[in-house]
Amino acid sequence: MTQHLPSPKRPGRVAYVYAPGPDWVEIQPMPEAVAQVRHIVRRRLTHADPDFVYNVELVTSELVTNAIRCVRTLEAPASGVEPGIWFAIEAHGRWTRLRVRDPYPDVLPTKKEPDPTETNGRGMLISEAVADLVWVEVGDVDKVVHAVLAKPGVTLSPAEIAGFGR
C-alpha cells in the first residue's frame, strides 16, 4: 500500500530542490522522452525481477508525463530558474527511488478520479497505487516528485522510510 507523504506547505519550502549531479538526466519535454526514460530504467534494472521493472517503468512514465505536460502547457519558468525536466533513478538492493524535477513549484500533481471517458488524468492515482511511497518536495523555484518502489517481498523499514530525506 502506498504511503502518500505530505508535501511541505509554503512556510516550510526549501530554497532550491534540484541539485545537478551525475545521477540526473535532462529530459526533453517531448512525448517520445517517456520511452527514452523507460529505456534508462530498463538499463539500470537489468537484473531485477521483470514485474518489478515493469512497475518502475509504469511509475516513471506517469511522473515524467506529468512533468512534460507542465512544461509544455505553462509559460517559461521565472528568469534564473533552471528550465526543463530532470530525472534520477537510484537503485538499491531492497528498493528503487525515482525523482522527477520540473521548474513549476506552484503546480502540484493531484490524485483525482477522472471521468471514465477521459484518456488522461490518472498519473498520480496509478503512481500511488503501484509505488510504496510517493511525495512532492517543493522549493521556491522548482519541485521534485519522488517515488520509492520496494522490491518484491520487501517491506520498507521505518528507518528506510525516514532516510529518504523528506
Secondary structure, 3 states (H helix, E strand, C coil): CCEEECCCCHHHCECCCCCCCCCEEEECCCCCHHHHHHHHHHHHCCCCCHHHHHHHHHHHHHHHHHHHHHHHHCCCCCCCCCCCEEEEEEECCCEEEEEEEECCCCCCCCCCCCCCCCCCCCHHHHHHHHCCEEEEEEECCCEEEEEEEECCCCCCCHHHHHCCCC
